[in-house]
C-alpha cells in the first residue's frame, strides 16, 4: 500500500530532479548531454507518480465501496 508520506517523498524527489535538470541545462558546456538525462528521469518520474497516485485512489475507492 502506498502511503501519502511516500508520495510526498516522491514529490520531493521530483522537485530535486527538476532543479538539477534546470541547473545542468543552463551551466553545462554541452547542454544536451547531462541535462537530457535528468529531464528524462524527471518526466518518467512524473508519469510514474501520477500512475501511483491514481492507483492508490482507485484502490481506496474500491475499499470504501466494499465495506
N, C-alpha and C positions, 0 to 999 in steps of 0.2 A: 504494500500500500504506500502510495506517495503522500507524504505529509507536507503541509504547507510550509514548514520551515525548510524542507528540502527544495521546494520550489523557489523560496526566497534565496537560498544558496545558489541555485542555478541562475537566477536573475542577476545576482551579484557577479557571478562568473561571466555572464553575457555582457554586462556593462564593462567589465575589465577587458574582455576581448575587443569590444567596440573601441575603447580608449586606446588600447595597444595598436589596433589596426589604423586608427586615425593618426597616431603619433608616427608610426612607421611609414605611412604613406606620405607624410609631409617632410620627414627628416631623412629618408632613405635616398642614397645616390641613384639607385635603380628602383624607382617607385613601383615596379611591377612584381618584384620577387617576394620579399618577406611580407609585404602588406597584403598581397593576394592570398597568401596562406591564412593570415589572421582574419581577413574578410570572409573567406570561405568557411573557416571554423565558426565564425560568428553567425553566419547565415544558417549553417547546418544546425547549430545550437538553438537558434531561434525557432526553427521549424520543429525540432525535437521537443523543445519546451512547450510550444503550442499544442503539439500532439499529446504530450503527457498531461497537460492541464485539462484538455478536452476529455481524455480517457478517465481521468480522476473524477471529473464532473459527471460523466455518464455512469461511472461505477457508483457514485454516491446517490445519483437519482434512482438507479435500479435498486439499491439497497433500501432507500426510503419507500419505494413503491412496494417492495416485497414484504415489508413489515407492517 
